Amino acid sequence: MISLRNVRKTFPVPSAEFVALGGVDLEIGDNEFVTVVGPSGCGKTTLMNILAGLETPTSGQVLVDGAPVTGPGPDRGVIFQQYALFPWLTVRKNVEFGLREKGVPRAERTRIAEHFIELVGLERFADALPKTLSGGMKQRVAIARAYAVNPSILLMDEPFGAVDAMTRVRLQEQLLATWEQEKRTVLFITHDVDEAVFLANRVVVMAARPGRIDRIVDVRLPYPRTEQVRLSPEFAALRNRVWSAVHHQELVP
Ligand SMILES: Nc1ncnc2c1ncn2[C@@H]1O[C@H](COP(=O)(O)OP(=O)(O)OP(=O)(O)O)[C@@H](O)[C@H]1O
């Protein structure tokens, strides 16, 4: 369980302070899939960095299973928009990397890496170098690598932002298929309202100046989220609600 309690983050700017997050309260249950949308600059990445332990809040509490977050930890896997794979390592070695760091013995490393490479459908590319893979494939390697160290929480910041629209839809389906087999708590940041609704149990809509939660939309659509779900009137209604919540606030100066 993740708990954010009155989390505030300010950055010093000349002659004042900039309020990137102005008191965020949020609870995320175990194995929940929560997406975060909102206009540029509303503090999405700041929120994720705080949860990842890469930034400290100015005030407020950030708890994972009741314990304060004091830095990065193996309980939280982070996946960024840029693929962040080691270019000189094969897919297999990239996926094994965190396990090696943890001192997991070789046979066990191989077994775990194989399992997650298969789960993201890249078994044919296990011995390939990242430069020979498409952007979508690289991002699947990043997902397998994050999963391999067995974090209970996955923090994903616009992970599919750099791939084309068709690949993006496939990656969404693939991520959900992985999550349904290996449930984790996921916090997933995106600019894409369709993506936010398609993936989530709940969509957190943020607003800017100061960065805050504007509203939370429950997505009570069944999993697996098939094309039929994506094309359903229920999906369209939710998408329209989230779209209005995000885009109408941008008209405010
Ligand atoms: N180190 C910093 N110093 C000063 N201001 C910062 C710093 N980091 C972030 N900010 C400001 O805080 C605000 C929130 O930034 P953040 O990156 O969290 O927004 P975001 O919602 O993720 O934006 P985007 O969707 O464009 O990625 C922005 O206005 C940004 O300029």
The ligand as an SDF file (V2000), in Angstrom:
LIG
                    3D

 31 33  0  0  0  0  0  0  0  0999 V2000
   14.5390   20.9740  -10.0980 N   0  0  0  0  0  0  0  0  0  0  0  0
   13.5720   21.8560  -10.3730 C   0  0  0  0  0  0  0  0  0  0  0  0
   13.7330   23.1760  -10.1600 N   0  0  0  0  0  0  0  0  0  0  0  0
   12.7610   24.0620  -10.4260 C   0  0  0  0  0  0  0  0  0  0  0  0
   11.5510   23.7360  -10.9290 N   0  0  0  0  0  0  0  0  0  0  0  0
   11.3340   22.4300  -11.1660 C   0  0  0  0  0  0  0  0  0  0  0  0
   12.3150   21.4270  -10.9190 C   0  0  0  0  0  0  0  0  0  0  0  0
   11.7820   20.2090  -11.2720 N   0  0  0  0  0  0  0  0  0  0  0  0
   10.5390   20.4820  -11.7150 C   0  0  0  0  0  0  0  0  0  0  0  0
   10.2600   21.7940  -11.6530 N   0  0  0  0  0  0  0  0  0  0  0  0
    9.0180   22.4470  -12.0360 C   0  0  0  0  0  0  0  0  0  0  0  0
    7.9580   21.7890  -11.3750 O   0  0  0  0  0  0  0  0  0  0  0  0
    6.8340   21.6750  -12.2280 C   0  0  0  0  0  0  0  0  0  0  0  0
    6.3820   20.2390  -12.2840 C   0  0  0  0  0  0  0  0  0  0  0  0
    7.3360   19.5050  -13.0490 O   0  0  0  0  0  0  0  0  0  0  0  0
    7.0720   18.0020  -13.4720 P   0  0  0  0  0  0  0  0  0  0  0  0
    8.1980   17.5820  -14.3370 O   0  0  0  0  0  0  0  0  0  0  0  0
    6.7850   17.2160  -12.2630 O   0  0  0  0  0  0  0  0  0  0  0  0
    5.7280   18.1580  -14.3210 O   0  0  0  0  0  0  0  0  0  0  0  0
    5.0150   17.1120  -15.2700 P   0  0  0  0  0  0  0  0  0  0  0  0
    3.5750   17.1580  -14.9140 O   0  0  0  0  0  0  0  0  0  0  0  0
    5.6990   15.7980  -15.1750 O   0  0  0  0  0  0  0  0  0  0  0  0
    5.2560   17.7670  -16.6720 O   0  0  0  0  0  0  0  0  0  0  0  0
    5.3570   17.0990  -18.1300 P   0  0  0  0  0  0  0  0  0  0  0  0
    4.0250   16.4930  -18.3680 O   0  0  0  0  0  0  0  0  0  0  0  0
    5.6380   18.2710  -19.0220 O   0  0  0  0  0  0  0  0  0  0  0  0
    6.4650   16.0920  -18.0620 O   0  0  0  0  0  0  0  0  0  0  0  0
    7.2230   22.2470  -13.5760 C   0  0  0  0  0  0  0  0  0  0  0  0
    6.7060   23.5470  -13.7180 O   0  0  0  0  0  0  0  0  0  0  0  0
    8.7340   22.2740  -13.5160 C   0  0  0  0  0  0  0  0  0  0  0  0
    9.2500   23.3680  -14.2520 O   0  0  0  0  0  0  0  0  0  0  0  0
  1  2  1  0
  2  3  1  0
  2  7  2  0
  3  4  2  0
  4  5  1  0
  5  6  2  0
  6  7  1  0
  6 10  1  0
  7  8  1  0
  8  9  2  0
  9 10  1  0
 10 11  1  0
 11 12  1  0
 11 30  1  0
 12 13  1  0
 13 14  1  0
 13 28  1  0
 14 15  1  0
 15 16  1  0
 16 17  2  0
 16 18  1  0
 16 19  1  0
 19 20  1  0
 20 21  2  0
 20 22  1  0
 20 23  1  0
 23 24  1  0
 24 25  2  0
 24 26  1  0
 24 27  1  0
 28 29  1  0
 28 30  1  0
 30 31  1  0
M  END
$$$$
